[in-house]
Amino acid sequence: MLDVCLLGCGGMMPLPERWLTSLLVRCNGHSLLIDCGEGTQIAMREQRLSFKDIDTICFTHYHADHISGLPGLMLTIGNSERTEPVLLVGPRGLERTVRRFLTVAPELPFPIHLLELGEGVESFQRGELRVTAFPLEHSMPCRGYTLELPRSGRFDPQRAKAANIPVKLWSRLQKGESITEDGRTFTPEMVLGPARRGLKLVYCTDTRPVPEIARQAESADLLVCEGMYGEPEKAKKAAQKKHMTFQEAAVLAAKARPERLWLTHFSPALTQPEAYLPLAQALFPATELGEDGKQITLHFQEERG
Amino acid sequence: MLDVCLLGCGGMMPLPERWLTSLLVRCNGHSLLIDCGEGTQIAMREQRLSFKDIDTICFTHYHADHISGLPGLMLTIGNSERTEPVLLVGPRGLERTVRRFLTVAPELPFPIHLLELGEGVESFQRGELRVTAFPLEHSMPCRGYTLELPRSGRFDPQRAKAANIPVKLWSRLQKGESITEDGRTFTPEMVLGPARRGLKLVYCTDTRPVPEIARQAESADLLVCEGMYGEPEKAKKAAQKKHMTFQEAAVLAAKARPERLWLTHFSPALTQPEAYLPLAQALFPATELGEDGKQITLHFQEERG
């Protein structure tokens, strides 16, 4: 399962009643954070989330509202007594940007690893999570992120028997272990049926509604997508500023058909986002407004309530 | 008069119920900010203070909790439509540090001026305010700041008459203007008595209790001073970390005799600062605890209620 918390739902600048947009995803004791603007560490503390467990921070891009909380967060992670590495991931410019920010946090008790992304769609593994970064269209290089938790097939005793695998090895194989015994190697695939539907979450800010978002979000459990402007009359401004309206995000979701869409990254001028929610729901009914601290636990399909 | 607002009273990291320590001082439409950690712009917004009026930002030093709010604040000042320059002041390293932080805020609609301080005590003028930076003792170069608003002498009609100054010029001279008329030059000193007591505010974090603080704070209207630790048993830790206990700050105040002492920059572990206030008040009765948004208006002496 994936524990998901939208720490904030604002864009551009933090407000007294609205933290900047960032997402924390927890999976089996590991935490992955996407973006880290000014105040993100305070939002995490409000939700009583662990700083020590953060092992990955992915940046969509390097505008201040997405990264300037980094030095403070890194110091606070250090203060949580983490000693294991933290991986920072982002589009080109990562190393230069991080180095500049961390001059005010020169002594951290954990190593920093960097993964600077290339130009296209690019995947990497973090524990059980498969992370795919994909290009967005903003005023600077920007990436969306797809997080997938795969699920292996069901255990099939018929296959295990047919392959003549000793019964005492079944449960270890079922848990994903490969075992060599008496010169024979047994792999989980030998006892498992076809892979089952896993979990998928897609996150994209800041961007125009590019087709890749819909491709990535196809049958996702959750699409977290920017909607900087609620007002349809701001469509032109959204195009100029390389952002989206609620309706543009809903059109993408209607194509991709995720289980649900969370809108986020609201403009500071958008004080009543709920006024524009129906416009998005008319296009994609499972649209919800993001809000500070909004949480969901995504379960594998059969486990669902 | 000086309008003073302590925006936060925390040290080290921002907390949900405690902003990082910084001070905003307003004087005749000009605002001077001392330090700008993560969240300072949110604290300002909570107090409904103007971003556009900020023309000076003084840094005590470049630890993250004192500067990492800079990029966000500068963007927000830019967004307030300020076009006049903003002066940034701080100890050596200012230019390098500011340049690094502002890579994520590359296009600001106002010029940035820099004043990198030397090693000793150094004064400069900002509008009517005289600002004096003085060295503190911390784990990196660090400065305290004294802000003084001078007050000219009382108008003395006897002197004006004795000097044979035309009556029609009196009020302009009284307001501080120098006037040349019919080949003669008249200056305010010719009609004013001796300068009267002005206003003085001293701010110092992060530091050990060095004697210069007491010298600067002599007969100040307000001393804002760090007290990282309330517990007397943390005196050793305070010495190691180059901070102060409440009692150490109170001893300084007892020497300097300011009108009042505000303690600030509390450790995140100091959840009940009020428990240790009496220990400080025993040494200096006019000790008060800083708190987020604590305000005072300092008036010239005769104007006082």
Interface residues (C-beta under 8 A of the other chain):
Chain A: M12 M13 P14 L15 P16 G37 E38 G39 Q41 I42 R45 E46 Y62 H63 A64 D65 I67 S68 G69 P71 G72 L75 T76 N79 R96 T97 R100 F101 T103 V104 A105
Chain B: M12 M13 P14 L15 P16 G37 E38 G39 Q41 I42 R45 E46 Y62 H63 A64 D65 I67 S68 G69 P71 G72 L75 T76 N79 R96 T97 R100 F101 T103 V104 A105
